[in-house]
Amino acid sequence: MQSVVDACRAGTLSANPVVVISNNKSAFALERARREGIAAYQMNSVTHPDPDQRDESILHALRRHQVDLVVLAGFLKKIGPSTLAAFRNRIVNIHPALLPKYGGKGMFGANVHSAVIAAGDAETGVTIHLVDAEYDHGPVLAQCRMPVEASDTAETLAGRLINLEHEFLVETLRNIISGSIVLPPGA
């Protein structure tokens, strides 16, 4: 999230981040957003026990802040059906692996990197994809690759990949905004 905000503030990404929503009350993203003057909300099963109510609250916040494109950058929960329908083909996710491998429920953070190493893959990378009702399933918009080194652990691989993730997310968003990457028709 911070790399996107920084790129917007620096003028290298022609966008205006207007709202941050996290399911994790202790997510540093919420504090960062508030420091930047961006509306920040925590919405999860504690604040909104009913999943449909949570979905509607997320949708309401996105609409209230006049969001055009939703970027999932660390949001690890499924997006509800109302939000998916209202923002069809306008929700993108960043994933720290080359999808379709190493995606799905539970495949985030160290779990992804451990799976890549356990499989003996020679490369890994970053995938930016459209979000649908399944984890890490929507159409791939862009991917970039990085070699896996023989000495890599899940921790070292994650450490090397994180900067690439930040740069590639901003680059991909820039390509979406410029029209170099054309999103399918929305809702």
KAKAVEN-V140455 format. One record per residue. N is the residue number from 1. RES is the residue in one small letter. PHI is phi in whole degrees, 0 to 359 (none if undefined). NEAR is the number of other ideal C-beta (glycine too) atoms within 8 Angstrom. Layout:
{{N;RES;PHI;NEAR} {N;RES;PHI;NEAR}}
This chain:
{{1;m;none;12} {2;q;296;8} {3;s;296;10} {4;v;291;15} {5;v;299;13} {6;d;299;8} {7;a;295;12} {8;c;294;12} {9;r;295;7} {10;a;280;7} {11;g;83;6} {12;t;269;6} {13;l;226;12} {14;s;276;6} {15;a;210;9} {16;n;229;4} {17;p;292;12} {18;v;243;8} {19;v;205;13} {20;v;236;13} {21;i;237;12} {22;s;231;14} {23;n;273;10} {24;n;253;7} {25;k;297;8} {26;s;259;4} {27;a;296;10} {28;f;297;6} {29;a;302;13} {30;l;295;13} {31;e;295;8} {32;r;301;12} {33;a;300;15} {34;r;299;9} {35;r;299;6} {36;e;272;9} {37;g;78;4} {38;i;259;11} {39;a;303;9} {40;a;225;13} {41;y;225;10} {42;q;257;12} {43;m;222;12} {44;n;209;11} {45;s;289;7} {46;v;277;6} {47;t;286;7} {48;h;221;11} {49;p;301;5} {50;d;276;6} {51;p;301;8} {52;d;292;8} {53;q;296;9} {54;r;298;14} {55;d;301;13} {56;e;295;10} {57;s;292;10} {58;i;297;13} {59;l;301;12} {60;h;300;8} {61;a;296;13} {62;l;297;14} {63;r;292;9} {64;r;301;6} {65;h;265;9} {66;q;53;6} {67;v;287;10} {68;d;260;4} {69;l;223;10} {70;v;259;12} {71;v;244;12} {72;l;270;11} {73;a;229;9} {74;g;106;8} {75;f;278;9} {76;l;258;5} {77;k;253;6} {78;k;294;5} {79;i;275;11} {80;g;289;13} {81;p;296;7} {82;s;293;10} {83;t;293;14} {84;l;301;13} {85;a;292;8} {86;a;291;10} {87;f;242;13} {88;r;305;8} {89;n;63;10} {90;r;229;10} {91;i;239;14} {92;v;244;15} {93;n;231;13} {94;i;255;13} {95;h;230;12} {96;p;275;12} {97;a;194;15} {98;l;269;10} {99;l;294;12} {100;p;273;5} {101;k;291;8} {102;y;62;9} {103;g;241;12} {104;g;110;8} {105;k;303;4} {106;g;84;5} {107;m;265;12} {108;f;212;7} {109;g;52;7} {110;a;299;8} {111;n;300;9} {112;v;295;13} {113;h;294;15} {114;s;296;9} {115;a;294;11} {116;v;299;13} {117;i;293;13} {118;a;300;6} {119;a;281;7} {120;g;75;5} {121;d;297;9} {122;a;277;5} {123;e;215;9} {124;t;221;13} {125;g;171;12} {126;v;233;15} {127;t;239;14} {128;i;249;14} {129;h;221;14} {130;l;285;12} {131;v;264;11} {132;d;233;7} {133;a;285;6} {134;e;249;7} {135;y;297;8} {136;d;53;13} {137;h;245;10} {138;g;298;10} {139;p;304;6} {140;v;285;9} {141;l;265;11} {142;a;198;11} {143;q;220;10} {144;c;226;8} {145;r;242;8} {146;m;212;11} {147;p;291;6} {148;v;265;11} {149;e;272;6} {150;a;303;3} {151;s;272;5} {152;d;295;10} {153;t;248;7} {154;a;303;10} {155;e;291;8} {156;t;291;10} {157;l;296;14} {158;a;299;12} {159;g;297;7} {160;r;285;10} {161;l;280;14} {162;i;299;8} {163;n;295;7} {164;l;298;12} {165;e;302;11} {166;h;299;10} {167;e;294;9} {168;f;290;13} {169;l;297;15} {170;v;297;13} {171;e;299;9} {172;t;294;13} {173;l;298;15} {174;r;300;12} {175;n;291;10} {176;i;292;13} {177;i;297;9} {178;s;283;6} {179;g;93;6} {180;s;295;6} {181;i;250;9} {182;v;261;5} {183;l;280;10} {184;p;298;7} {185;p;306;4} {186;g;267;8} {187;a;285;7}}
